[in-house]
Structure formats: structure tokens, C-alpha cells
Amino acid sequence: MNTARDWEKPIRRLELLMRLKSFPVAFKLFEDREAIAAIPFVRRMNHKSTLCQLINLVRNFDWTVGAELDDFMSVVCPSIIGLTDIPAYMKDGTFRSIVWTKSRSDAKKYESEIPRLPAGKYEAVAMAPLVYNPFDPDIVLIYANPAQMIPASQSAP
């Protein structure tokens, strides 16, 4: 796939300077789920997964993966990246109040503070190690600890 930028040199330099333990992950969001097929070497899971499981496959195992709404175990993960909206029982705090918070109002506030891409525009997502120039990314995710991120944040203009 043609990309507007060659990511290999800057990412290899970033990996070296920050001593990253895993690949920076490129995300590409698609308005048409059929577009995933155009991504070279894309793998589709034959079972339901979570977003963090897919990210783990990319960052630690060097895979390129694609998914659409039906490939996820629940609506929690795909709602983060805009593939769907969350249901009413999550918006009103019922879901999170069962285990994670003290009250439903706390859970509602917690849920409303989670950053999410607007729902309805995208039907699928592809993720791959950015260093391989798989596509022009919409999002780049870098896993790092505070000691790795401090120099990066201090070097920003």
C-alpha cells in the first residue's frame, strides 16, 4: 500500500532513543469494512477479541490485524474507536457500577469521561507496526513507561 510518508527511519530512531520494548502501532479507520482486504498481510481473527488483544498482537508479535464491529467481544472496545455507540445501560452507569464504582452516578461520570471517537463514521479498523509503512495512520499508539516518555515530552517544540 502506498503511504504519504516513509515511517521507517523516524520510527527506528524513536525506538532506539526511547528504548521501546514494542512496536509503535498504526491505526487506520475505514468507512467501508471491505477496505481491510486491501491491507497487505492483514490477519482476521477467527474468534471474538478485545481491542487490547489485537493491539498486543501488533505491538509484540509483529502482526497486521483487521477487525470490524462483529469481531469484538463487546461494544466497549469498538466504541472507543468509533465503530459503535455504547448502549444506554453503559451511558447511565449501570454497567460500571456493578464492580468498578461505588454508585451509578459515579459510574455515569466515569463513562462520560472516557475519550471516544464519534460513532457512526467508521465500520472497520486495521492495526499494524508503523515501522513497516502499512498505510497512512489515523492514530499512532506508543507504549512506553514514564522514564521513556519524559525525554520525548521534553523534546517537543
C-alpha positions in Angstrom: 0.0 0.0 0.0 1.3 3.4 -0.9 1.9 5.8 2.0 2.5 9.5 2.0 5.4 9.3 4.4 8.2 6.8 4.9 7.9 5.9 8.6 10.8 3.5 8.9 13.7 5.9 9.7 11.9 8.1 12.3 10.3 5.1 14.0 13.6 3.2 14.2 15.3 6.3 15.6 12.4 6.7 18.1 12.7 3.0 19.1 16.4 3.5 19.7 16.3 6.7 21.6 13.3 5.7 23.8 14.4 2.1 24.1 10.9 0.9 23.3 10.1 -2.7 24.1 7.4 -3.0 21.4 6.4 -1.6 18.0 4.5 1.7 17.8 1.1 0.8 16.5 -0.5 2.4 13.4 -4.3 2.5 13.3 -6.3 3.1 10.2 -10.0 3.6 10.4 -12.2 2.7 7.4 -15.6 4.0 6.5 -16.1 0.8 4.4 -15.3 -2.6 6.1 -14.3 -4.1 2.7 -11.3 -1.8 2.6 -9.5 -4.0 5.1 -8.8 -6.6 2.4 -6.5 -4.1 0.6 -4.1 -4.0 3.5 -1.1 -6.3 2.8 -0.6 -9.3 5.1 -3.7 -8.4 7.2 -5.0 -11.2 9.5 -8.5 -11.5 10.7 -9.3 -13.3 13.9 -11.5 -16.4 13.7 -12.8 -15.7 17.2 -14.1 -12.7 19.1 -11.4 -10.5 20.6 -10.9 -7.3 22.6 -9.1 -4.2 21.3 -6.3 -4.7 23.7 -5.7 -8.2 22.5 -5.5 -7.0 18.9 -3.1 -4.2 19.9 -0.9 -6.8 21.8 -0.7 -8.9 18.6 0.6 -5.9 16.7 3.0 -4.4 19.2 4.5 -7.7 20.4 4.1 -10.2 17.7 4.6 -8.0 14.6 1.1 -8.8 13.1 -1.1 -6.7 10.9 -4.7 -7.2 12.0 -8.1 -6.0 10.9 -11.4 -6.0 12.7 -15.0 -4.8 12.3 -17.7 -4.4 14.9 -18.8 -8.1 14.9 -15.2 -9.2 15.6 -15.2 -7.7 19.1 -16.4 -9.5 22.3 -18.4 -6.5 23.5 -19.3 -2.9 22.4 -16.8 -1.4 25.0 -13.7 -1.7 22.8 -15.1 -0.7 19.4 -16.9 2.3 21.0 -13.5 3.8 21.9 -12.5 3.9 18.2 -15.9 5.0 16.9 -17.2 1.7 15.4 -20.3 1.9 17.5 -22.0 3.8 20.3 -22.3 2.5 23.8 -25.7 1.2 24.9 -27.9 3.0 27.4 -27.0 0.7 30.3 -23.4 1.8 29.9 -24.2 5.5 29.4 -26.3 5.7 32.6 -23.6 4.0 34.7 -25.4 0.7 35.3 -22.6 -1.5 33.8 -19.6 0.2 35.6 -21.5 0.5 38.9 -21.6 -3.3 39.3 -17.9 -3.7 40.1 -15.8 -0.6 39.3 -17.5 2.3 41.1 -19.4 3.0 44.3 -22.5 4.4 42.8 -24.3 4.6 39.5 -23.8 8.4 39.3 -20.0 7.8 39.8 -20.1 5.2 37.0 -22.0 7.6 34.7 -19.4 10.3 35.3 -16.6 7.8 34.7 -18.2 6.5 31.5 -18.8 10.1 30.2 -15.1 11.0 30.7 -13.7 8.1 28.6 -12.4 9.7 25.3 -14.1 8.2 22.3 -14.2 8.9 18.6 -17.6 9.8 17.4 -19.7 6.8 16.5 -21.2 6.1 13.1 -18.5 7.2 10.7 -16.2 4.1 10.7 -17.0 0.4 10.0 -13.6 -1.2 10.5 -10.1 -0.8 11.8 -6.7 -2.1 10.8 -3.6 -2.0 13.0 0.0 -2.7 12.1 3.5 -1.9 13.2 4.1 1.6 12.0 7.7 0.9 11.1 6.6 -1.1 8.0 4.7 1.7 6.4 1.5 -0.3 6.2 -0.8 2.6 5.5 -1.1 6.3 6.4 -2.2 6.1 10.0 -5.1 7.9 11.6 -3.8 7.2 15.1 -0.4 6.1 16.4 -0.1 4.4 19.7 3.2 4.2 21.5 3.6 2.1 24.7 6.2 3.5 27.0 6.9 3.9 30.7 7.4 7.3 32.3 11.2 7.2 32.1 10.8 6.7 28.3 8.2 9.4 27.8 9.8 12.2 29.8 12.6 12.8 27.2 10.1 12.6 24.4 7.8 15.1 26.0 10.6 17.5 26.9 12.0 17.4 23.3 8.6 18.5 21.8 8.7 22.1 20.5 
